[in-house]
Amino acid sequence: MARLRLSLIVSSICLTLFASGVFSQSTFTFINQCSYPVWPGLLGAPQPPTTGFFLNSGGDSNTVSIPASFSGNLWGRTLCSTNANGQLTCGTGDCSSGTVECSGKGPASPITLFEINLDSTYGLDYYDVSLVNGFNVPMSVVPQGGTGDCGTVGCPTDINAECPAELQVIGNWGEVVGCMSACEAFGGPTYCCNGPGGCSSCGPTSYSEFFKSACPQAYSYACDSGTHTCASPTYTITFCP
């Protein structure tokens, strides 16, 4: 009888945890349609089951189940290689962990960044793609099966090919591998919206308008708009859509 009571108590606790979302998960499918490899990175809490992995070019994919209470960022690293000491380093988006797993370390700018809070308020996910810290790889995020303002976000345009000279990040072979935001390149309240007036005294600039024109579904500067809310979707994140 004691074992039966204990079993019923455990079952009741488990049902409560499932109902509260503790054991719930959201599915993220990553697809790399670029002509080059991409190493996705993940940073947030609670820590997902993987914080980084490899996707080969030409449609390689990986599906990750992430806790429903996750709040954090996802991005793509490019131009990665292993040095003589066996450490992984990346030309863009490097998280300085020295391994495929980022293990709690964030990305270096410039970076195309997917920001998300899962199930954060009233069962809604809040998400966007941000170019506030610049751009390194085309990305789109498509929520599927949810309800609400479940719009596609992202920057499918290769901004590197159009990046103004003063924002360009040049790779080892003279190619443009990233495009800094004006805030990253120049700093200051005009571009970073970090002055005393905050967003009330900060508006778009010619640089943020360049990003917005190329990628209207992404944040172009700190005080831009572009957050969506969606209930219970799954997500497909595609590099070079």
Secondary structure, DSSP 8 states (H G I E B T S, - for coil): -HHHHHHHHHHHHHHHHHHHTSS-EEEEEEEE-SSS-BEEEEEEES--S-SB--B-TTTEEEEEEEETT-EEEEEEEEEEEE-TTS-EEEEES--SSSSSS-TT----SS--EEEEEEEEETTEEEEEEE-TT-BSS-EEEEEES-EEE---EEE-S-GGGT--GGGEEE-TTS-EEEE--HHHHH-SHHHH--STTGGGG----HHHHHHHHH-TTSB-STT----EEEES-EEEEEE--
